[in-house]
Amino acid sequence: MYKFKITIDKTKVTGTNTNFVYLFSELCSSIPAGFWTHVTDTTGLDIRFFDTDGVTELKREVVLYTVGGTVEAHVQIPSLSTAADKEIWCQYGGPTVANSTAVWSDIRAKSVLHFQNLTDSSPNGYNASNNGADSTTGKIENAYSFVNANSDYMTVPNSSAINYATGVSVSFWIKFNTIPAAYRSPVAQYPQGGDGWTFDIHPNDGGKWNYFYLKKSATIVLANDSVTTLATGVWYYYTGTYDPVSGYANFYLNGVNKATSTQQVGLDVSSTNLINIGRRPDATTGYVDAVIDEVKVYSTPLNADQIATEYANQNAPATFSTASAETEVTTTYKFKITVDKTKVTGTNTNFVYMFKKTASIPAGFWAHVKDPAGLDIRFYDTDGSTELKRELVTFDVATQTVEAWVQIPSLGTATDKEIWCKYNGSTAANDTTIWTDVNATAIYHLQDAANASVGGVNLTVSGATQVGTGKINKAYSFNGSSDYMTATKVVHSGQYTIAVWAYLTGSAPFDYKMVTADATGYSFLFAFTETDPLTVYKGTGWGIARYAGSWQGTYSGDTYASQKDSWHRVIATYDGDKFRIYVDGVLKNTSASWTIPACSSNLTVGEYASQFWVGGTLDELNYYSDAKSGDWIATEYANQNAPSTFSTASNEQQVSKEATLIMWVPGI
């Protein structure tokens, strides 16, 4: 992973700008040559930007990246002013992050057309529809050329839905191929005689050269520049604003306020007309002969500081900001995880701790993990050097999702337990002995149907649907009538433990909501029952039972009303003598002594005998070949049910750093 620092020259900034959208392109001064070879994603989505602290990620949109030397990204900087140069970081060669439309919605942009294509970059989906204009080189990468003689134009379908009650701003770049002899309208939502706004060029209309014009019914607001003489082949930056509170419209050319209207407070120019580019919406007038780029429409009046600073950035990116030399990021980071002793029950050996996102995880964790799959996330014992076995199930920086399971050699109530999470270094493969060490025969996280433990007894899904809202992370939903899963050769010998997170749905009455069943040989059934019509469990609630000549088992006694529509961790154990049933870490019941034979047979999840089905969602289904203790079960529940109180994370620490300066070429 690599990075370089971008320094924005305070002398190029006007005033103070909040949430300023900075243009980063290949024209920025001194971009390191290594940038073009070390970006790993073909669309540039591993190009990420961070604030001065190097930790706080900035919202950004990457519009374009090519290895040959073009890049266009728009980065939202929280504050930009004349008080000091602003430093941000560009980081690449690591995990990718999707574009954020909030770059634009935060500043009330309603349609943003970069013209790399016709797609609107705002979240509103106001894409352009092209009628004859040709793609060409623009001011900022690509643009579109409009020919008057061909009546070229674009419309923005559905743009009549934009509400301008709080104000309006429109900006774009334009380069004239010919200076019009009569009025022309490069961007407009106003037809002749109608309502809306328009930019007009009128070189022969009473001295009105350039103006931003707004009209609602009989009320007109006009900001007119009657001084500037336009030339062909020159890029101009047009901006028009109207503030209904102050009542003034302003026309800016190249970041400079050229005209202010007379006062007209409270005008709302929301219109049923569509935005047109290259002409007016009346479809017969105002066609331009020009190249147009970077059209943006806002439902707020931009201020003069923002407009001037935006022009300085887009017009001369080489002087607006400079880039440092490239640094190879070999820094590793860590933070301490403290398990609260008051959340632990008894003493647990080789306890498998669940690590997932909580509020205390430092923000830098999401910025500094470098492997897209998170395999550089590693865990160490209290001494900081003894590595702990772990399974990394999922990591997604875009959604800030992480799920890992870590084997802690000893966890008790005497003292808080401290371990370390380290990342941004070398990767390590998952270690399945994290599960075989604790006698796991099948561990189904239900991120997919795979078994995380040794043995490879994967599930086969029949109808069940994966959902993203499980107890831990993803889970599987069962429809209560036909959905199920199967697995082969799950061994049940002298002892075993079955555990699941269950979210039951549906109304009563019912017979059995079957979680898991072994229908071959000496059957066992693990279910919730309201009536127990087969007298399998000899009671109601959650039940575990095994058949060996007759049914023997135990039940929890819970009512369905207390269990439905909420998550519960249900665990059944058999220690070679008695069954025990636990709900949410609490022992609910114990059976009489009963000896059952071992078996190795097929397993079903979600149904039994094609007549008893589970309706709801299941997550984290685990099988062990031993009977877990009440201490383990209570501690596991505390960890998985409330991870934010079970453990807390310290601040991030930088472990080590080896920086390599890479040669750079100025002025790329």
C-alpha positions, 0 to 999 in steps of 0.5 A: 500500500502507498500514499502521498500527501496533497497540500492545498495552497492557502493562497489559492483559496478564497474565504472559508469553505465547508465541505468543499469538493476538491478536484483531484486529477493528473494535472495536479502538481507532482503526482508521484510516478509510482501512483500510476503503477501501484493503484491496483483496482482497474477502476481506481476504487482503491484510491482513497483520501484521508484527512490531515490526521491520516486516519479520518477517511474523506468522502470521495467519488472516483470518476475515472482512472487509467493506468496510462495517466488519467485520473479524476476524483472529487473529494469532500474536504470538511473545511478549507480556508485561507488561514493555513495550507490544507494537507490531506492524504491519497492512499492506494494499493489497498482495499477498494471502497465504493464511491459515496454519493454523499460527496454531492448530497451533503452540499445539496447538489441535485444533478452532477454530470461529469460527462465521462458518460451521461450518469448523474453522480448525485444520489437522485439519478437525474441522468442526461439523455443525449440527442446528437451531441458528440463526446470530446475532450473537455476541461476536466477529462471528457465533455460533449460538443454541441453543434447549432446547425445540427440542433444538438442538445440533451435533456435531464429526464425527471429534473422537473422534480427538483425543488428550488424553494431553498435556492438555486445554483447552476455551474458548468464549463463552456468553450465556444466554437462560434460566438452567437449572433443571436441569443443562445442558451447553454444550460436552461430550465426556462422555455421562452415565455415559461417559468424556470431559470436559464443562462443566455448569451445575447451579444446583440440584445441591448448590450446584454452579453451574459446573464443568469435569468429566473422567472416565475409567473410575471416575476423576473430576476436578472443578473446581467454581465454587459461588459465581458467580450467572449472569445472562441476556443477559450474555456469559461466557467459559468455560475449562476445563483439565486438566494430567496432569503436575500432576494438576489441573483448573481452571475459569475464568470471564471469565479468572479461575480460579474452581476447582481440582480435587483432584490426579489425575495422569496422567488421559487423557480421550481418548474415543470420543465426539464433541464436542457443542455445545449438549448432552451426547453421550448425545443426551437430556440437557443441552440449553442455551438460549443463544448460543455463540461461538468454541469451541476445543479444545486437546490441552494445558493453557492457562496462567492468563496466557494465559487472562486475556490472551485474555479481556482481548483478546476482551472489550474489544478497544477498550482492549486495543490501539490503532491509529496513524494510517494511513501510505501506504507509498511506501518503496522498498527495495533490496539488492545482488546480488554475482556471484562472479567465480570462478563465471564462465567467460571474458567474457560480453556481455549475459549473461542472469542467472537470479534466484531465491530463495536463502537470502541474499535478505533477509526484507524482500523478501517483505514489501515487494514490493507488486505481486502479479505482482512487476512492481515488482521491477527491477534496476540496474547497479553504479551503481544508476541504469542500469536493466537489462533483465529478464523477471519470470516468476513471483512468489508471496509465499505460497510465496516463489517468484520467477523473473526473468531479467536482462541484465547487459552484461558479466560476466567473471572479473576482478572480482565483478559487483555489481547492485541489486535494487529493489522496492516502487516503480513497476512496469515491464513485461517487456522482451523485448529481453533475449532478442532481444539475445542472438539468442534465437528461442524461450525456453520457461520452461515456466511455461506454453507461451508463448514469452518471446522475440519471435516468439510461437512458442508450444508446443501441449501434447499430453498432457504434464503441468505439474509444480511441481518443475522445475529452475528452477520449474515444468516439463513431464512426459512419459510416454515413450509418447504425450506431446509438444509442437509449435511452428511455424516455428522457424528454423534457419539458419547457426548455432544453439543448443538448450538444455534441462534434462532429468530422464530416467526409465525403464529401459534398454534403449531406442533414443532418448529424443527431446528435440526434433526437426524432422521436416520438410525437413532433419531434426535430432534432439536426444536421448539414445540408448543404442544409436543403432540408426539410426547418427544420432549415430555414438555413444551418450549425448546427441546432436545430428544433422542430415540433409542427404543423410546424418546428421551430428552428435556425441554425448556418450558418457555412460552412461544410468546416469550421466544418469537420475533427475537433472537435467542441462543439455544444450546443442547448438550448430552454428557453421556448420561443426561440431556441439558437445555440452555436458553440465552446462557441459562440452564433451563432443564436437565433430563433423567439419566439415559444411555444412547448409542452413537451414530453417524448419519445424515443431518437436516436443518429446518425440517423433520419428516417433511412435516415439521418445519422451522419458520424464521432465521437461523445463525451460527449453527455449531456442533461439538463432540463434547458437552460444553460446560455451563460456564462456557455456554454462559460466557459464549452468550455474553460475548455473542449477544452483547459484544460491545460490553463483553470487551472494549478496545483501546486507542490505535497505536502505530507499531512500526514504520518503514517508509520508502521514498519513490521517485516522482516526476513533477507536473505529470 
